[in-house]
Amino acid sequence: MTHMKRKNDLYPYALLSPAMLVTLIIIFIPMIYTFGLSFFNYVIWKPNEIRFVFLGNYAKALSDEIFRISFKNTLVWIVGVIGMQLLLGLAAALLLNRNFVWRGLARSLILIPWVTPSVITALMWRWMYDGNSGVINDLLVRMGILNHYVPFLANNHTALPAIMVALMWQGFPFFAVMILAGLQAIPAELYEVADVDGARPVQKFFFITLPMITPILLTTILLRTIWVANSLDIIFIMTGGGPGYASHTLPLYSYIRAYKGLDFGYASTIAVYLTMLLVAIVTLYVIRILRGEERPR
Amino acid sequence: MKRSLTLFVLMVLVSFTLFAGGKQEASQPAQEEVQTITFWYHFDDPETALTPLIQKFERENPNIKVEAVRIPWDSYNQRLLTAVTGGNPPDVAQVKLWWQPQLVELGALEPLDPWLANWSGKNDIYDRVWELTKFTDGKQYLMPLQMVILYMYYRVDMFNELGLQIPKTRAEFLDVAKKLTRDTNGDGEPDVYGFGIRGARGGHDWWGTFVLSSGAQFFDSNGNSGLTTPEAIAANQWFIDLYRVHKVSPPTTPNDGFREIIANMQSGKTAMTIHHIGSAQGMVDALGDKISAFPVPAGTEGRWTSFGDEENAIFSASRAKDAAWKWVSFLATAENNAIWQKSSGQVSINKSNADMDFGELNRFMKATTDSAPFAGVLPAHPATAEFVETVWPATMQRAFLGEITSAQMMQTFADLYAGK
């Protein structure tokens, strides 16, 4: 009997081991390797100058202007993109939760931005923003909002916001779908009771809907923060980080240092800084959630 | 339990069969020792020239098989360097001159001098090409393959309409560019710009034309930086002003890359730009007789235009170097090189191909050959790759947007070359 039980205990681990092994090989080992590389001066085409510099790269980053710009842009990027995606996703979910004709169709169509490959999204938006013949410029000029074409992606003030709008468009369906699932799990009785009590729609939203979907919101925000912070494909295709360094973020800067400058040591350091930033955000976030849960309802 | 045992036995059986198959293949006696060489290349339309060339080569050299691998241009250099450091480079790869310092530093390239000493085709390649491709250590690592020289495209019809002459100096050029920048539909905004500047990656050739011809040089005769002298900073300022002050280039300039430059010229958004004969056919298809070309105007110190090159290199890790040599010398021989150029749209490195007829592109060929005496290259320095790939575009864009001054921009370049 005991023998039998032990065997059963090991069984789940045996089933998990292939997945764990793969994760170990393709995630953890490269991660540890990157961490190790970040202490080295490691430029691929200078094999004779590879040496241990300990925190040298970390100190260099602090006095590196491009790193500072990228760091600031990363914060703007995370807060801006997640904020916009959340608001748009919430609005979309509230709309889709109502009864209307073709609701099923609308619910499927809203997923289109989410399932469009990033490369296509980026190229599409790049053409829409085009400063010579882009549709966005054309519409804004026709509507009289602009009086001449603006090269959105070639201007240091508009490049990053323009890319953020593209990413908002791409990512909001995920929020919408998650929130919609949450909305549908709210028991209708709560609203009926509120109606009996004479609650106004705004009150119903703040006292029933929002508290009921908060757990889903928190999880989704956390997931999206990690994904959005790491995403660089759309920026890379739309501006390559330019003009100048106006749309550089940390993952992009790390990528450019590694694959254009072939400076893998410094690129790893930037990646480690990004990881530390994310770990800090996630930790703060988890602590807040835990505190929230301990509080008596 | 029983099921997994069966599975295990099956797997073992399958792997045995696989190994046995491999062994059988390997142990088959080769009729003749056939060597395979891998060849990396990056040009757009392989079907037209490369496949027939490989077939021709394999007919002439039955013991050598060429395995051609097309690598996308955007990641070409990066993948080549990664392959080299990973210890598994191709036998032969198409390379650019400005990668040479890094590849030599890595010890990746095989000097070609021993083969070249006995190669009869050597004298049929232009002396200037040999000069430009020889490395600073005096060795020849690169086998010339094709070349282009950058010139100025211009809209003949617009020049005629405004009664403009071809500019010979940068002052005349600015004057012409200002006149060509016009509002044609009366909405108060220019619809045609005099000069299309490439502000994104690859635009250093536009910059060099005006800045390296007016007192700026990467290194002076003493080996010191010649980028931060007052003349160099002024020349750079003159170039920045084309966009910021005179506004003779479209507002999108900082992000304009190859595609935008060509599209703007073809659609009539710009009246002049710099490029080479590789884009001439497309220009003629779009604009017919309305487009032609002239050698770039002179700066304060003479003219400078970019020599665009393409070579083949043999990698020292190759185990079939003699076969690789046969392939690179085959491609550098006049008859085969002419076939290659038909599809690359560029210029042969062979003297005996000089009178190749380019048909309706002859006027662009003339602008190319007229520019040969002052065509130059960026310094053979390891920093050049980074200068071209990231530092020039980002720094130029910042200067165009007014984030940094001309002096700061040139200091950034000087620092890069000083290894700071």
Contacts between the chains, C-beta under 8 A, distances in Angstrom:
chain1	res1	chain2	res2	distance
A	44	B	81	5.6
A	44	B	82	7.2
A	44	B	85	5.1
A	45	B	81	5.9
A	45	B	85	7.7
A	45	B	102	4.0
A	45	B	103	7.7
A	45	B	105	5.7
A	45	B	106	5.4
A	45	B	382	6.9
A	46	B	105	6.7
A	46	B	382	7.7
A	47	B	85	7.3
A	47	B	106	6.4
A	130	B	252	7.7
A	131	B	250	7.3
A	131	B	251	5.8
A	131	B	252	3.8
A	131	B	255	8.0
A	132	B	250	6.6
A	132	B	252	6.1
A	132	B	260	7.8
A	132	B	264	6.9
A	132	B	269	6.0
A	148	B	187	7.9
A	148	B	188	7.8
A	148	B	189	4.7
A	149	B	189	7.6
A	149	B	251	7.2
A	150	B	251	7.7
A	151	B	250	7.8
A	151	B	251	4.7
A	151	B	252	4.1
A	151	B	254	7.8
A	151	B	255	7.0
A	153	B	255	5.4
A	154	B	199	7.5
A	154	B	251	6.9
A	154	B	252	4.8
A	154	B	253	6.8
A	154	B	254	4.5
A	154	B	255	4.0
A	154	B	256	7.6
A	155	B	254	8.0
A	155	B	401	7.3
A	156	B	398	7.9
A	156	B	401	4.8
A	156	B	403	6.5
A	239	B	255	6.5
A	240	B	200	7.2
A	240	B	201	7.2
A	240	B	393	7.6
A	241	B	394	7.4
A	242	B	200	7.1
A	242	B	254	6.8
A	242	B	255	6.3
A	242	B	393	6.7
A	242	B	394	6.3
A	242	B	397	5.1
A	243	B	199	7.5
A	243	B	254	4.0
A	243	B	255	5.9
A	243	B	397	3.9
A	243	B	398	7.5
A	243	B	400	7.2
A	243	B	401	5.7
A	244	B	254	7.7
A	244	B	394	5.6
A	244	B	395	7.7
A	244	B	397	4.4
A	244	B	398	3.6
A	244	B	401	6.0
A	244	B	403	5.6
A	245	B	394	6.0
A	245	B	398	7.3
A	246	B	401	7.7
A	256	B	390	6.0
A	259	B	75	7.5
A	259	B	78	5.0
A	260	B	78	7.2
A	260	B	386	7.4
A	260	B	389	4.6
A	260	B	390	4.9
A	261	B	386	5.5
A	261	B	389	7.5
A	261	B	390	6.3
A	262	B	78	7.0
A	262	B	81	5.9
